[in-house]
């Protein structure tokens, strides 16, 4: 991903969640990423300082903040999706669509179970 060399791997899960869900609350992001409040605050401060996100007061609850991508964050998201599309094309050439669908399903299931166990929930 050319041009986005200032991101540390630890920020990616937070940024990817905000890319996937428009305007989540800070609590939602923290819960989804399995991060403690202190770590979440640190990550959000850095992502905001680097120009990827901005926090805004919730329109529903003034005690809560939501996280949004900035214009620079939107460029990151577009670049990310272009890269993923290119990678998927390459994988389809190697595995075929049916096999790639199986692999994606297994990985999504694995990810769900890891997140469930991380949050002390029972796996689905």
C-alpha positions as CSV (number, residue, x, y, z in Angstrom):
1,X,0.0,0.0,0.0
2,X,2.1,2.8,-1.3
3,X,2.0,6.1,0.6
4,X,0.7,4.7,3.9
5,X,4.0,3.8,5.6
6,X,3.2,5.6,8.8
7,X,0.8,2.9,10.1
8,X,1.9,0.4,12.7
9,X,0.4,-3.1,12.7
10,X,-1.2,-2.4,16.0
11,X,-3.3,0.4,14.5
12,X,-4.6,-1.6,11.6
13,X,-7.3,-3.6,13.4
14,X,-8.9,-0.3,14.6
15,X,-8.6,1.4,11.3
16,X,-10.0,-1.6,9.4
17,X,-13.0,-1.7,11.7
18,X,-13.7,2.0,11.0
19,X,-13.3,1.4,7.3
20,X,-15.9,-1.4,7.5
21,X,-18.4,0.3,9.7
22,X,-19.4,4.0,9.2
23,X,-19.2,6.0,12.4
24,X,-18.9,3.4,15.1
25,X,-18.8,4.5,18.7
26,X,-15.4,4.2,20.5
27,X,-16.9,1.5,22.7
28,X,-18.0,-0.5,19.6
29,X,-14.5,-0.3,18.1
30,X,-12.8,-1.3,21.4
31,X,-15.2,-4.2,21.9
32,X,-14.8,-5.4,18.4
33,X,-11.0,-5.2,18.5
34,X,-10.7,-6.6,22.0
35,X,-8.8,-3.5,23.3
36,X,-8.8,-2.0,26.7
37,X,-9.9,1.6,27.1
38,X,-6.3,2.9,27.6
39,X,-5.0,1.2,24.5
40,X,-8.0,2.3,22.5
41,X,-7.5,5.9,23.5
42,X,-3.8,5.7,22.5
43,X,-4.5,4.1,19.1
44,X,-7.3,6.7,18.3
45,X,-5.1,9.6,19.4
46,X,-2.3,8.4,17.0
47,X,-4.7,7.7,14.1
48,X,-6.2,11.1,14.6
49,X,-2.8,12.8,14.8
50,X,-1.8,11.1,11.6
51,X,-4.9,12.3,9.8
52,X,-6.8,9.0,9.3
53,X,-9.8,9.5,11.6
54,X,-11.7,12.1,13.5
55,X,-13.9,11.8,16.5
56,X,-17.3,13.5,16.7
57,X,-19.9,13.7,19.4
58,X,-22.8,11.3,18.9
59,X,-26.0,12.8,17.7
60,X,-27.9,10.3,19.9
61,X,-25.9,10.5,23.1
62,X,-23.7,13.6,23.8
63,X,-21.6,11.6,26.2
64,X,-20.5,9.3,23.5
65,X,-18.1,9.9,20.5
66,X,-18.2,8.2,17.1
67,X,-15.2,7.6,14.9
68,X,-15.1,8.6,11.2
69,X,-12.6,8.4,8.4
70,X,-11.1,11.7,7.3
71,X,-10.5,12.4,3.6
72,X,-7.0,10.9,4.0
73,X,-8.6,7.9,5.8
74,X,-11.0,7.5,2.8
75,X,-8.0,7.4,0.5
76,X,-6.5,4.7,2.6
77,X,-9.7,2.7,2.4
78,X,-9.9,3.1,-1.4
79,X,-6.3,2.0,-1.7
80,X,-6.9,-1.0,0.7
81,X,-9.9,-2.2,-1.3
82,X,-8.0,-1.9,-4.6
83,X,-5.2,-4.0,-3.1
84,X,-7.6,-6.6,-1.7
85,X,-9.3,-6.9,-5.1
86,X,-6.0,-7.4,-6.8
87,X,-4.9,-10.1,-4.3
88,X,-8.3,-11.9,-4.7
89,X,-7.9,-12.0,-8.5
90,X,-4.5,-13.6,-8.0
91,X,-5.8,-16.1,-5.5
92,X,-8.7,-17.0,-7.9
93,X,-6.1,-17.8,-10.6
94,X,-4.2,-20.1,-8.2
95,X,-7.1,-21.7,-6.3
96,X,-10.2,-21.1,-8.4
97,X,-13.4,-19.4,-7.1
98,X,-14.9,-22.4,-5.3
99,X,-11.8,-23.2,-3.3
100,X,-11.1,-19.5,-2.5
101,X,-14.7,-19.3,-1.2
102,X,-14.0,-22.3,1.1
103,X,-10.8,-20.7,2.4
104,X,-12.5,-17.4,3.1
105,X,-15.4,-19.1,4.9
106,X,-12.9,-21.0,7.1
107,X,-10.9,-17.9,7.9
108,X,-14.1,-15.9,8.8
109,X,-15.3,-18.7,11.0
110,X,-11.8,-18.9,12.6
111,X,-11.8,-15.1,13.2
112,X,-15.2,-15.2,14.7
113,X,-14.2,-17.9,17.2
114,X,-11.0,-16.1,18.1
115,X,-12.9,-12.9,18.8
116,X,-15.6,-14.8,20.7
117,X,-13.0,-16.5,23.0
118,X,-11.1,-13.2,23.4
119,X,-14.3,-11.5,24.6
120,X,-15.0,-14.5,26.9
121,X,-18.0,-15.5,24.9
122,X,-18.9,-18.9,23.7
123,X,-18.0,-19.6,20.0
124,X,-20.9,-19.5,17.5
